[in-house]
Every structure is written in C-alpha cells, then in structure tokens.
Amino acid sequence: MVGKGGQAEVYRGMLDDGRLVAVKRLIQKSSGDVKEKEFLSELGIIGHVSHPNTVALVGFCVENGLHLIFDYSSYGSVSTLLHGKH
C-alpha cells in the first residue's frame, strides 16, 4: 500500500511487461454497498483527461471490488507534494 484516503486505498503493482502501476481500490462502505455510480462517474471523467500534470489511466477492473489502474508516479500523492508528508 502506498496511500489511503477516505474512499480508496492505493497499491503499487507491476504488469507482466514490467510497467509499474498504481491500483486504486475503492473501499466498501460499512453497509457493504460500493458506490458504483461514483466509480463509473470517476472512470468516465478520468478516461477523458489528458494533461501533463495527471497520470494516465491504464485500465479498470470490477472483479472482486472496484479498481482503477494508473501509470505509477514516483512523485507520490498530491498531499505529499503540497505538504511534504509521506
């Protein structure tokens, strides 16, 4: 695990081709409900963003939870960059 927020945990992983990725796993709510609508909305927005200051979306997975897969950034999180916290 490389990070955790209120809605998700982020893990570092490696694809078969050796590329490092960040896997964002949405955390289930206490009621057991995962907000699929929010996941689909985030997926739709992120899938259309192309900017030098954002990481690229590599893919997603809906098996065994809701996961977004991004290129891994060695710079860390936005919070780390802004506040110097690790």
PDB file of N, CA, C and O in Angstrom:
ATOM      1  N   MET A   1       0.843  -1.170   0.000  1.00  0.00           N
ATOM      2  CA  MET A   1       0.000   0.000   0.000  1.00  0.00           C
ATOM      3  C   MET A   1       0.892   1.237   0.000  1.00  0.00           C
ATOM      4  O   MET A   1       1.843   1.336   0.775  1.00  0.00           O
ATOM      5  N   VAL A   2       0.568   2.173  -0.879  1.00  0.00           N
ATOM      6  CA  VAL A   2       1.346   3.412  -0.957  1.00  0.00           C
ATOM      7  C   VAL A   2       0.535   4.624  -0.536  1.00  0.00           C
ATOM      8  O   VAL A   2       1.082   5.720  -0.407  1.00  0.00           O
ATOM      9  N   GLY A   3      -0.769   4.443  -0.319  1.00  0.00           N
ATOM     10  CA  GLY A   3      -1.596   5.557   0.109  1.00  0.00           C
ATOM     11  C   GLY A   3      -2.991   5.107   0.484  1.00  0.00           C
ATOM     12  O   GLY A   3      -3.455   4.038   0.088  1.00  0.00           O
ATOM     13  N   LYS A   4      -3.652   5.963   1.266  1.00  0.00           N
ATOM     14  CA  LYS A   4      -5.021   5.665   1.676  1.00  0.00           C
ATOM     15  C   LYS A   4      -5.751   6.974   1.889  1.00  0.00           C
ATOM     16  O   LYS A   4      -5.222   7.908   2.491  1.00  0.00           O
ATOM     17  N   GLY A   5      -6.983   7.028   1.384  1.00  0.00           N
ATOM     18  CA  GLY A   5      -7.827   8.192   1.578  1.00  0.00           C
ATOM     19  C   GLY A   5      -9.155   7.754   2.158  1.00  0.00           C
ATOM     20  O   GLY A   5      -9.306   6.607   2.577  1.00  0.00           O
ATOM     21  N   GLY A   6     -10.115   8.656   2.186  1.00  0.00           N
ATOM     22  CA  GLY A   6     -11.415   8.350   2.742  1.00  0.00           C
ATOM     23  C   GLY A   6     -12.214   7.360   1.920  1.00  0.00           C
ATOM     24  O   GLY A   6     -13.047   6.635   2.464  1.00  0.00           O
ATOM     25  N   GLN A   7     -11.974   7.317   0.621  1.00  0.00           N
ATOM     26  CA  GLN A   7     -12.761   6.471  -0.266  1.00  0.00           C
ATOM     27  C   GLN A   7     -11.976   5.336  -0.911  1.00  0.00           C
ATOM     28  O   GLN A   7     -12.573   4.453  -1.528  1.00  0.00           O
ATOM     29  N   ALA A   8     -10.638   5.340  -0.780  1.00  0.00           N
ATOM     30  CA  ALA A   8      -9.858   4.356  -1.524  1.00  0.00           C
ATOM     31  C   ALA A   8      -8.504   4.081  -0.870  1.00  0.00           C
ATOM     32  O   ALA A   8      -8.000   4.860  -0.060  1.00  0.00           O
ATOM     33  N   GLU A   9      -7.945   2.944  -1.257  1.00  0.00           N
ATOM     34  CA  GLU A   9      -6.576   2.588  -0.920  1.00  0.00           C
ATOM     35  C   GLU A   9      -5.823   2.463  -2.232  1.00  0.00           C
ATOM     36  O   GLU A   9      -6.384   2.023  -3.236  1.00  0.00           O
ATOM     37  N   VAL A  10      -4.553   2.849  -2.228  1.00  0.00           N
ATOM     38  CA  VAL A  10      -3.748   2.795  -3.451  1.00  0.00           C
ATOM     39  C   VAL A  10      -2.557   1.879  -3.220  1.00  0.00           C
ATOM     40  O   VAL A  10      -1.831   2.007  -2.234  1.00  0.00           O
ATOM     41  N   TYR A  11      -2.374   0.950  -4.153  1.00  0.00           N
ATOM     42  CA  TYR A  11      -1.291  -0.024  -4.084  1.00  0.00           C
ATOM     43  C   TYR A  11      -0.387   0.119  -5.292  1.00  0.00           C
ATOM     44  O   TYR A  11      -0.839   0.506  -6.370  1.00  0.00           O
ATOM     45  N   ARG A  12       0.884  -0.189  -5.117  1.00  0.00           N
ATOM     46  CA  ARG A  12       1.822  -0.234  -6.240  1.00  0.00           C
ATOM     47  C   ARG A  12       1.846  -1.653  -6.772  1.00  0.00           C
ATOM     48  O   ARG A  12       1.867  -2.617  -6.007  1.00  0.00           O
ATOM     49  N   GLY A  13       1.844  -1.771  -8.092  1.00  0.00           N
ATOM     50  CA  GLY A  13       1.879  -3.088  -8.707  1.00  0.00           C
ATOM     51  C   GLY A  13       2.731  -3.077  -9.958  1.00  0.00           C
ATOM     52  O   GLY A  13       3.218  -2.028 -10.380  1.00  0.00           O
ATOM     53  N   MET A  14       2.910  -4.246 -10.546  1.00  0.00           N
ATOM     54  CA  MET A  14       3.693  -4.368 -11.770  1.00  0.00           C
ATOM     55  C   MET A  14       2.938  -5.244 -12.768  1.00  0.00           C
ATOM     56  O   MET A  14       2.460  -6.327 -12.429  1.00  0.00           O
ATOM     57  N   LEU A  15       2.841  -4.755 -14.000  1.00  0.00           N
ATOM     58  CA  LEU A  15       2.206  -5.525 -15.058  1.00  0.00           C
ATOM     59  C   LEU A  15       3.180  -6.572 -15.592  1.00  0.00           C
ATOM     60  O   LEU A  15       4.375  -6.522 -15.300  1.00  0.00           O
ATOM     61  N   ASP A  16       2.669  -7.510 -16.367  1.00  0.00           N
ATOM     62  CA  ASP A  16       3.513  -8.572 -16.933  1.00  0.00           C
ATOM     63  C   ASP A  16       4.662  -8.021 -17.769  1.00  0.00           C
ATOM     64  O   ASP A  16       5.717  -8.648 -17.866  1.00  0.00           O
ATOM     65  N   ASP A  17       4.460  -6.834 -18.380  1.00  0.00           N
ATOM     66  CA  ASP A  17       5.513  -6.252 -19.212  1.00  0.00           C
ATOM     67  C   ASP A  17       6.544  -5.457 -18.408  1.00  0.00           C
ATOM     68  O   ASP A  17       7.456  -4.863 -18.982  1.00  0.00           O
ATOM     69  N   GLY A  18       6.397  -5.446 -17.070  1.00  0.00           N
ATOM     70  CA  GLY A  18       7.360  -4.761 -16.203  1.00  0.00           C
ATOM     71  C   GLY A  18       6.992  -3.329 -15.872  1.00  0.00           C
ATOM     72  O   GLY A  18       7.703  -2.674 -15.110  1.00  0.00           O
ATOM     73  N   ARG A  19       5.906  -2.828 -16.423  1.00  0.00           N
ATOM     74  CA  ARG A  19       5.494  -1.441 -16.165  1.00  0.00           C
ATOM     75  C   ARG A  19       4.897  -1.322 -14.772  1.00  0.00           C
ATOM     76  O   ARG A  19       4.056  -2.130 -14.377  1.00  0.00           O
ATOM     77  N   LEU A  20       5.343  -0.292 -14.016  1.00  0.00           N
ATOM     78  CA  LEU A  20       4.799  -0.032 -12.684  1.00  0.00           C
ATOM     79  C   LEU A  20       3.462   0.686 -12.804  1.00  0.00           C
ATOM     80  O   LEU A  20       3.300   1.596 -13.617  1.00  0.00           O
ATOM     81  N   VAL A  21       2.505   0.260 -11.977  1.00  0.00           N
ATOM     82  CA  VAL A  21       1.184   0.877 -11.973  1.00  0.00           C
ATOM     83  C   VAL A  21       0.755   1.153 -10.536  1.00  0.00           C
ATOM     84  O   VAL A  21       1.261   0.547  -9.591  1.00  0.00           O
ATOM     85  N   ALA A  22      -0.180   2.072 -10.397  1.00  0.00           N
ATOM     86  CA  ALA A  22      -0.848   2.330  -9.129  1.00  0.00           C
ATOM     87  C   ALA A  22      -2.269   1.802  -9.268  1.00  0.00           C
ATOM     88  O   ALA A  22      -2.971   2.130 -10.224  1.00  0.00           O
ATOM     89  N   VAL A  23      -2.683   0.987  -8.313  1.00  0.00           N
ATOM     90  CA  VAL A  23      -4.023   0.399  -8.342  1.00  0.00           C
ATOM     91  C   VAL A  23      -4.835   1.044  -7.222  1.00  0.00           C
ATOM     92  O   VAL A  23      -4.535   0.873  -6.041  1.00  0.00           O
ATOM     93  N   LYS A  24      -5.865   1.787  -7.614  1.00  0.00           N
ATOM     94  CA  LYS A  24      -6.748   2.446  -6.650  1.00  0.00           C
ATOM     95  C   LYS A  24      -7.941   1.536  -6.410  1.00  0.00           C
ATOM     96  O   LYS A  24      -8.732   1.279  -7.319  1.00  0.00           O
ATOM     97  N   ARG A  25      -8.065   1.050  -5.180  1.00  0.00           N
ATOM     98  CA  ARG A  25      -9.166   0.158  -4.821  1.00  0.00           C
ATOM     99  C   ARG A  25     -10.159   0.927  -3.973  1.00  0.00           C
ATOM    100  O   ARG A  25      -9.829   1.392  -2.882  1.00  0.00           O
ATOM    101  N   LEU A  26     -11.387   1.061  -4.483  1.00  0.00           N
ATOM    102  CA  LEU A  26     -12.419   1.766  -3.739  1.00  0.00           C
ATOM    103  C   LEU A  26     -12.839   0.944  -2.533  1.00  0.00           C
ATOM    104  O   LEU A  26     -13.077  -0.259  -2.641  1.00  0.00           O
ATOM    105  N   ILE A  27     -12.928   1.599  -1.389  1.00  0.00           N
ATOM    106  CA  ILE A  27     -13.264   0.947  -0.132  1.00  0.00           C
ATOM    107  C   ILE A  27     -14.775   0.814  -0.032  1.00  0.00           C
ATOM    108  O   ILE A  27     -15.512   1.754  -0.329  1.00  0.00           O
ATOM    109  N   GLN A  28     -15.229  -0.360   0.389  1.00  0.00           N
ATOM    110  CA  GLN A  28     -16.660  -0.577   0.577  1.00  0.00           C
ATOM    111  C   GLN A  28     -17.142   0.192   1.790  1.00  0.00           C
ATOM    112  O   GLN A  28     -16.427   0.336   2.782  1.00  0.00           O
ATOM    113  N   LYS A  29     -18.353   0.678   1.694  1.00  0.00           N
ATOM    114  CA  LYS A  29     -18.984   1.379   2.809  1.00  0.00           C
ATOM    115  C   LYS A  29     -19.348   0.374   3.897  1.00  0.00           C
ATOM    116  O   LYS A  29     -19.392  -0.829   3.638  1.00  0.00           O
ATOM    117  N   SER A  30     -19.605   0.844   5.088  1.00  0.00           N
ATOM    118  CA  SER A  30     -19.927  -0.043   6.200  1.00  0.00           C
ATOM    119  C   SER A  30     -21.174  -0.881   5.936  1.00  0.00           C
ATOM    120  O   SER A  30     -21.319  -1.974   6.482  1.00  0.00           O
ATOM    121  N   SER A  31     -22.072  -0.367   5.100  1.00  0.00           N
ATOM    122  CA  SER A  31     -23.280  -1.122   4.780  1.00  0.00           C
ATOM    123  C   SER A  31     -23.014  -2.225   3.771  1.00  0.00           C
ATOM    124  O   SER A  31     -23.913  -3.003   3.451  1.00  0.00           O
ATOM    125  N   GLY A  32     -21.773  -2.301   3.260  1.00  0.00           N
ATOM    126  CA  GLY A  32     -21.439  -3.304   2.256  1.00  0.00           C
ATOM    127  C   GLY A  32     -21.686  -2.812   0.842  1.00  0.00           C
ATOM    128  O   GLY A  32     -21.394  -3.519  -0.123  1.00  0.00           O
ATOM    129  N   ASP A  33     -22.221  -1.603   0.713  1.00  0.00           N
ATOM    130  CA  ASP A  33     -22.513  -1.034  -0.600  1.00  0.00           C
ATOM    131  C   ASP A  33     -21.308  -0.279  -1.141  1.00  0.00           C
ATOM    132  O   ASP A  33     -20.752   0.584  -0.461  1.00  0.00           O
ATOM    133  N   VAL A  34     -20.909  -0.602  -2.352  1.00  0.00           N
ATOM    134  CA  VAL A  34     -19.885   0.192  -3.031  1.00  0.00           C
ATOM    135  C   VAL A  34     -20.630   1.131  -3.953  1.00  0.00           C
ATOM    136  O   VAL A  34     -21.560   0.719  -4.645  1.00  0.00           O
ATOM    137  N   LYS A  35     -20.235   2.366  -3.967  1.00  0.00           N
ATOM    138  CA  LYS A  35     -20.946   3.347  -4.781  1.00  0.00           C
ATOM    139  C   LYS A  35     -20.531   3.200  -6.237  1.00  0.00           C
ATOM    140  O   LYS A  35     -19.632   3.890  -6.717  1.00  0.00           O
ATOM    141  N   GLU A  36     -21.200   2.294  -6.925  1.00  0.00           N
ATOM    142  CA  GLU A  36     -20.874   2.007  -8.317  1.00  0.00           C
ATOM    143  C   GLU A  36     -21.099   3.217  -9.210  1.00  0.00           C
ATOM    144  O   GLU A  36     -20.357   3.421 -10.171  1.00  0.00           O
ATOM    145  N   LYS A  37     -22.102   4.014  -8.910  1.00  0.00           N
ATOM    146  CA  LYS A  37     -22.378   5.218  -9.710  1.00  0.00           C
ATOM    147  C   LYS A  37     -21.196   6.187  -9.642  1.00  0.00           C
ATOM    148  O   LYS A  37     -20.795   6.754 -10.658  1.00  0.00           O
ATOM    149  N   GLU A  38     -20.641   6.374  -8.439  1.00  0.00           N
ATOM    150  CA  GLU A  38     -19.481   7.252  -8.280  1.00  0.00           C
ATOM    151  C   GLU A  38     -18.268   6.689  -9.017  1.00  0.00           C
ATOM    152  O   GLU A  38     -17.512   7.439  -9.634  1.00  0.00           O
ATOM    153  N   PHE A  39     -18.082   5.374  -8.954  1.00  0.00           N
ATOM    154  CA  PHE A  39     -16.982   4.720  -9.656  1.00  0.00           C
ATOM    155  C   PHE A  39     -17.097   4.946 -11.163  1.00  0.00           C
ATOM    156  O   PHE A  39     -16.119   5.308 -11.817  1.00  0.00           O
ATOM    157  N   LEU A  40     -18.281   4.735 -11.706  1.00  0.00           N
ATOM    158  CA  LEU A  40     -18.491   4.921 -13.148  1.00  0.00           C
ATOM    159  C   LEU A  40     -18.306   6.369 -13.553  1.00  0.00           C
ATOM    160  O   LEU A  40     -17.780   6.647 -14.630  1.00  0.00           O
ATOM    161  N   SER A  41     -18.729   7.293 -12.712  1.00  0.00           N
ATOM    162  CA  SER A  41     -18.548   8.714 -12.988  1.00  0.00           C
ATOM    163  C   SER A  41     -17.057   9.069 -13.014  1.00  0.00           C
ATOM    164  O   SER A  41     -16.589   9.746 -13.930  1.00  0.00           O
ATOM    165  N   GLU A  42     -16.318   8.607 -12.000  1.00  0.00           N
ATOM    166  CA  GLU A  42     -14.878   8.863 -11.942  1.00  0.00           C
ATOM    167  C   GLU A  42     -14.175   8.239 -13.141  1.00  0.00           C
ATOM    168  O   GLU A  42     -13.293   8.857 -13.738  1.00  0.00           O
ATOM    169  N   LEU A  43     -14.559   7.030 -13.490  1.00  0.00           N
ATOM    170  CA  LEU A  43     -13.971   6.342 -14.633  1.00  0.00           C
ATOM    171  C   LEU A  43     -14.211   7.130 -15.916  1.00  0.00           C
ATOM    172  O   LEU A  43     -13.302   7.283 -16.732  1.00  0.00           O
ATOM    173  N   GLY A  44     -15.431   7.629 -16.096  1.00  0.00           N
ATOM    174  CA  GLY A  44     -15.755   8.411 -17.282  1.00  0.00           C
ATOM    175  C   GLY A  44     -14.963   9.700 -17.385  1.00  0.00           C
ATOM    176  O   GLY A  44     -14.517  10.076 -18.469  1.00  0.00           O
ATOM    177  N   ILE A  45     -14.790  10.371 -16.268  1.00  0.00           N
ATOM    178  CA  ILE A  45     -14.044  11.634 -16.265  1.00  0.00           C
ATOM    179  C   ILE A  45     -12.557  11.383 -16.496  1.00  0.00           C
ATOM    180  O   ILE A  45     -11.947  12.004 -17.366  1.00  0.00           O
ATOM    181  N   ILE A  46     -11.979  10.478 -15.721  1.00  0.00           N
ATOM    182  CA  ILE A  46     -10.547  10.201 -15.813  1.00  0.00           C
ATOM    183  C   ILE A  46     -10.178   9.641 -17.177  1.00  0.00           C
ATOM    184  O   ILE A  46      -9.104   9.928 -17.705  1.00  0.00           O
ATOM    185  N   GLY A  47     -11.066   8.846 -17.741  1.00  0.00           N
ATOM    186  CA  GLY A  47     -10.802   8.261 -19.055  1.00  0.00           C
ATOM    187  C   GLY A  47     -10.688   9.271 -20.171  1.00  0.00           C
ATOM    188  O   GLY A  47     -10.137   8.968 -21.229  1.00  0.00           O
ATOM    189  N   HIS A  48     -11.207  10.482 -19.949  1.00  0.00           N
ATOM    190  CA  HIS A  48     -11.176  11.514 -20.982  1.00  0.00           C
ATOM    191  C   HIS A  48     -10.173  12.623 -20.698  1.00  0.00           C
ATOM    192  O   HIS A  48     -10.041  13.550 -21.497  1.00  0.00           O
ATOM    193  N   VAL A  49      -9.464  12.548 -19.576  1.00  0.00           N
ATOM    194  CA  VAL A  49      -8.494  13.583 -19.210  1.00  0.00           C
ATOM    195  C   VAL A  49      -7.128  13.228 -19.789  1.00  0.00           C
ATOM    196  O   VAL A  49      -6.632  12.114 -19.622  1.00  0.00           O
ATOM    197  N   SER A  50      -6.545  14.184 -20.461  1.00  0.00           N
ATOM    198  CA  SER A  50      -5.183  14.030 -20.974  1.00  0.00           C
ATOM    199  C   SER A  50      -4.443  15.330 -20.713  1.00  0.00           C
ATOM    200  O   SER A  50      -4.609  16.306 -21.445  1.00  0.00           O
ATOM    201  N   HIS A  51      -3.629  15.341 -19.673  1.00  0.00           N
ATOM    202  CA  HIS A  51      -2.914  16.552 -19.269  1.00  0.00           C
ATOM    203  C   HIS A  51      -1.552  16.150 -18.718  1.00  0.00           C
ATOM    204  O   HIS A  51      -1.435  15.106 -18.077  1.00  0.00           O
ATOM    205  N   PRO A  52      -0.523  16.954 -18.953  1.00  0.00           N
ATOM    206  CA  PRO A  52       0.822  16.606 -18.472  1.00  0.00           C
ATOM    207  C   PRO A  52       0.918  16.473 -16.948  1.00  0.00           C
ATOM    208  O   PRO A  52       1.825  15.807 -16.450  1.00  0.00           O
ATOM    209  N   ASN A  53       0.006  17.089 -16.209  1.00  0.00           N
ATOM    210  CA  ASN A  53       0.064  17.045 -14.749  1.00  0.00           C
ATOM    211  C   ASN A  53      -0.793  15.943 -14.131  1.00  0.00           C
ATOM    212  O   ASN A  53      -0.955  15.900 -12.911  1.00  0.00           O
ATOM    213  N   THR A  54      -1.337  15.061 -14.949  1.00  0.00           N
ATOM    214  CA  THR A  54      -2.121  13.952 -14.424  1.00  0.00           C
ATOM    215  C   THR A  54      -1.521  12.630 -14.898  1.00  0.00           C
ATOM    216  O   THR A  54      -0.876  12.567 -15.945  1.00  0.00           O
ATOM    217  N   VAL A  55      -1.740  11.589 -14.121  1.00  0.00           N
ATOM    218  CA  VAL A  55      -1.277  10.260 -14.526  1.00  0.00           C
ATOM    219  C   VAL A  55      -2.309   9.650 -15.465  1.00  0.00           C
ATOM    220  O   VAL A  55      -3.503   9.937 -15.378  1.00  0.00           O
ATOM    221  N   ALA A  56      -1.824   8.809 -16.358  1.00  0.00           N
ATOM    222  CA  ALA A  56      -2.702   8.193 -17.349  1.00  0.00           C
ATOM    223  C   ALA A  56      -3.442   6.998 -16.760  1.00  0.00           C
ATOM    224  O   ALA A  56      -2.880   6.215 -15.995  1.00  0.00           O
ATOM    225  N   LEU A  57      -4.709   6.874 -17.132  1.00  0.00           N
ATOM    226  CA  LEU A  57      -5.500   5.713 -16.766  1.00  0.00           C
ATOM    227  C   LEU A  57      -5.091   4.566 -17.669  1.00  0.00           C
ATOM    228  O   LEU A  57      -5.152   4.685 -18.893  1.00  0.00           O
ATOM    229  N   VAL A  58      -4.673   3.452 -17.076  1.00  0.00           N
ATOM    230  CA  VAL A  58      -4.262   2.273 -17.835  1.00  0.00           C
ATOM    231  C   VAL A  58      -5.459   1.360 -18.060  1.00  0.00           C
ATOM    232  O   VAL A  58      -5.608   0.777 -19.134  1.00  0.00           O
ATOM    233  N   GLY A  59      -6.311   1.234 -17.045  1.00  0.00           N
ATOM    234  CA  GLY A  59      -7.473   0.370 -17.161  1.00  0.00           C
ATOM    235  C   GLY A  59      -8.269   0.349 -15.879  1.00  0.00           C
ATOM    236  O   GLY A  59      -8.040   1.146 -14.970  1.00  0.00           O
ATOM    237  N   PHE A  60      -9.211  -0.578 -15.820  1.00  0.00           N
ATOM    238  CA  PHE A  60     -10.025  -0.731 -14.633  1.00  0.00           C
ATOM    239  C   PHE A  60     -10.431  -2.188 -14.496  1.00  0.00           C
ATOM    240  O   PHE A  60     -10.313  -2.970 -15.439  1.00  0.00           O
ATOM    241  N   CYS A  61     -10.907  -2.542 -13.319  1.00  0.00           N
ATOM    242  CA  CYS A  61     -11.350  -3.907 -13.060  1.00  0.00           C
ATOM    243  C   CYS A  61     -12.538  -3.841 -12.106  1.00  0.00           C
ATOM    244  O   CYS A  61     -12.537  -3.058 -11.156  1.00  0.00           O
ATOM    245  N   VAL A  62     -13.549  -4.665 -12.363  1.00  0.00           N
ATOM    246  CA  VAL A  62     -14.723  -4.691 -11.491  1.00  0.00           C
ATOM    247  C   VAL A  62     -14.893  -6.048 -10.818  1.00  0.00           C
ATOM    248  O   VAL A  62     -15.903  -6.289 -10.157  1.00  0.00           O
ATOM    249  N   GLU A  63     -13.916  -6.936 -10.981  1.00  0.00           N
ATOM    250  CA  GLU A  63     -13.963  -8.235 -10.321  1.00  0.00           C
ATOM    251  C   GLU A  63     -13.367  -8.105  -8.927  1.00  0.00           C
ATOM    252  O   GLU A  63     -12.308  -7.502  -8.753  1.00  0.00           O
ATOM    253  N   ASN A  64     -14.048  -8.671  -7.935  1.00  0.00           N
ATOM    254  CA  ASN A  64     -13.589  -8.625  -6.546  1.00  0.00           C
ATOM    255  C   ASN A  64     -13.383  -7.195  -6.058  1.00  0.00           C
ATOM    256  O   ASN A  64     -12.408  -6.916  -5.361  1.00  0.00           O
ATOM    257  N   GLY A  65     -14.273  -6.303  -6.408  1.00  0.00           N
ATOM    258  CA  GLY A  65     -14.182  -4.909  -5.995  1.00  0.00           C
ATOM    259  C   GLY A  65     -14.052  -4.002  -7.201  1.00  0.00           C
ATOM    260  O   GLY A  65     -14.042  -4.459  -8.344  1.00  0.00           O
ATOM    261  N   LEU A  66     -13.953  -2.708  -6.929  1.00  0.00           N
ATOM    262  CA  LEU A  66     -13.824  -1.708  -7.990  1.00  0.00           C
ATOM    263  C   LEU A  66     -12.413  -1.134  -7.945  1.00  0.00           C
ATOM    264  O   LEU A  66     -11.989  -0.587  -6.927  1.00  0.00           O
ATOM    265  N   HIS A  67     -11.684  -1.264  -9.064  1.00  0.00           N
ATOM    266  CA  HIS A  67     -10.283  -0.858  -9.125  1.00  0.00           C
ATOM    267  C   HIS A  67     -10.032   0.010 -10.356  1.00  0.00           C
ATOM    268  O   HIS A  67     -10.527  -0.278 -11.446  1.00  0.00           O
ATOM    269  N   LEU A  68      -9.260   1.070 -10.165  1.00  0.00           N
ATOM    270  CA  LEU A  68      -8.758   1.888 -11.270  1.00  0.00           C
ATOM    271  C   LEU A  68      -7.250   1.692 -11.323  1.00  0.00           C
ATOM    272  O   LEU A  68      -6.588   1.700 -10.285  1.00  0.00           O
ATOM    273  N   ILE A  69      -6.701   1.516 -12.520  1.00  0.00           N
ATOM    274  CA  ILE A  69      -5.270   1.266 -12.682  1.00  0.00           C
ATOM    275  C   ILE A  69      -4.654   2.425 -13.449  1.00  0.00           C
ATOM    276  O   ILE A  69      -5.092   2.758 -14.550  1.00  0.00           O
ATOM    277  N   PHE A  70      -3.632   3.036 -12.856  1.00  0.00           N
ATOM    278  CA  PHE A  70      -2.954   4.203 -13.423  1.00  0.00           C
ATOM    279  C   PHE A  70      -1.473   3.909 -13.621  1.00  0.00           C
ATOM    280  O   PHE A  70      -0.925   3.001 -12.997  1.00  0.00           O
ATOM    281  N   ASP A  71      -0.823   4.686 -14.498  1.00  0.00           N
ATOM    282  CA  ASP A  71       0.636   4.670 -14.540  1.00  0.00           C
ATOM    283  C   ASP A  71       1.121   5.090 -13.155  1.00  0.00           C
ATOM    284  O   ASP A  71       0.534   5.974 -12.531  1.00  0.00           O
ATOM    285  N   TYR A  72       2.176   4.467 -12.681  1.00  0.00           N
ATOM    286  CA  TYR A  72       2.708   4.784 -11.358  1.00  0.00           C
ATOM    287  C   TYR A  72       3.538   6.062 -11.432  1.00  0.00           C
ATOM    288  O   TYR A  72       4.361   6.225 -12.332  1.00  0.00           O
ATOM    289  N   SER A  73       3.319   6.956 -10.490  1.00  0.00           N
ATOM    290  CA  SER A  73       4.086   8.198 -10.405  1.00  0.00           C
ATOM    291  C   SER A  73       5.039   8.117  -9.225  1.00  0.00           C
ATOM    292  O   SER A  73       4.610   7.914  -8.089  1.00  0.00           O
ATOM    293  N   SER A  74       6.311   8.271  -9.486  1.00  0.00           N
ATOM    294  CA  SER A  74       7.296   8.232  -8.409  1.00  0.00           C
ATOM    295  C   SER A  74       7.273   9.510  -7.573  1.00  0.00           C
ATOM    296  O   SER A  74       7.966   9.599  -6.559  1.00  0.00           O
ATOM    297  N   TYR A  75       6.484  10.498  -7.990  1.00  0.00           N
ATOM    298  CA  TYR A  75       6.385  11.760  -7.244  1.00  0.00           C
ATOM    299  C   TYR A  75       5.510  11.638  -6.008  1.00  0.00           C
ATOM    300  O   TYR A  75       5.568  12.504  -5.135  1.00  0.00           O
ATOM    301  N   GLY A  76       4.709  10.601  -5.908  1.00  0.00           N
ATOM    302  CA  GLY A  76       3.834  10.421  -4.757  1.00  0.00           C
ATOM    303  C   GLY A  76       2.490  11.088  -4.958  1.00  0.00           C
ATOM    304  O   GLY A  76       2.098  11.405  -6.081  1.00  0.00           O
ATOM    305  N   SER A  77       1.795  11.294  -3.861  1.00  0.00           N
ATOM    306  CA  SER A  77       0.458  11.855  -3.932  1.00  0.00           C
ATOM    307  C   SER A  77       0.502  13.378  -3.987  1.00  0.00           C
ATOM    308  O   SER A  77       1.547  13.986  -3.756  1.00  0.00           O
ATOM    309  N   VAL A  78      -0.616  13.975  -4.288  1.00  0.00           N
ATOM    310  CA  VAL A  78      -0.722  15.434  -4.289  1.00  0.00           C
ATOM    311  C   VAL A  78      -0.445  15.972  -2.889  1.00  0.00           C
ATOM    312  O   VAL A  78       0.230  16.989  -2.734  1.00  0.00           O
ATOM    313  N   SER A  79      -0.969  15.287  -1.867  1.00  0.00           N
ATOM    314  CA  SER A  79      -0.744  15.713  -0.492  1.00  0.00           C
ATOM    315  C   SER A  79       0.747  15.725  -0.146  1.00  0.00           C
ATOM    316  O   SER A  79       1.228  16.645   0.516  1.00  0.00           O
ATOM    317  N   THR A  80       1.470  14.706  -0.592  1.00  0.00           N
ATOM    318  CA  THR A  80       2.912  14.641  -0.344  1.00  0.00           C
ATOM    319  C   THR A  80       3.621  15.811  -1.016  1.00  0.00           C
ATOM    320  O   THR A  80       4.504  16.430  -0.422  1.00  0.00           O
ATOM    321  N   LEU A  81       3.241  16.110  -2.233  1.00  0.00           N
ATOM    322  CA  LEU A  81       3.875  17.201  -2.963  1.00  0.00           C
ATOM    323  C   LEU A  81       3.574  18.567  -2.324  1.00  0.00           C
ATOM    324  O   LEU A  81       4.444  19.436  -2.264  1.00  0.00           O
ATOM    325  N   LEU A  82       2.347  18.742  -1.855  1.00  0.00           N
ATOM    326  CA  LEU A  82       1.958  20.031  -1.285  1.00  0.00           C
ATOM    327  C   LEU A  82       2.442  20.225   0.148  1.00  0.00           C
ATOM    328  O   LEU A  82       2.831  21.327   0.534  1.00  0.00           O
ATOM    329  N   HIS A  83       2.415  19.145   0.939  1.00  0.00           N
ATOM    330  CA  HIS A  83       2.676  19.292   2.368  1.00  0.00           C
ATOM    331  C   HIS A  83       3.945  18.585   2.837  1.00  0.00           C
ATOM    332  O   HIS A  83       4.322  18.712   4.002  1.00  0.00           O
ATOM    333  N   GLY A  84       4.606  17.849   1.956  1.00  0.00           N
ATOM    334  CA  GLY A  84       5.846  17.178   2.313  1.00  0.00           C
ATOM    335  C   GLY A  84       5.672  16.020   3.276  1.00  0.00           C
ATOM    336  O   GLY A  84       6.633  15.601   3.921  1.00  0.00           O
ATOM    337  N   LYS A  85       4.447  15.493   3.383  1.00  0.00           N
ATOM    338  CA  LYS A  85       4.190  14.359   4.273  1.00  0.00           C
ATOM    339  C   LYS A  85       4.299  13.078   3.485  1.00  0.00           C
ATOM    340  O   LYS A  85       3.925  13.038   2.313  1.00  0.00           O
ATOM    341  N   HIS A  86       4.803  12.035   4.103  1.00  0.00           N
ATOM    342  CA  HIS A  86       4.943  10.725   3.455  1.00  0.00           C
ATOM    343  C   HIS A  86       3.977   9.733   4.028  1.00  0.00           C
ATOM    344  O   HIS A  86       3.952   8.578   3.603  1.00  0.00           O
TER     345      HIS A  86
END
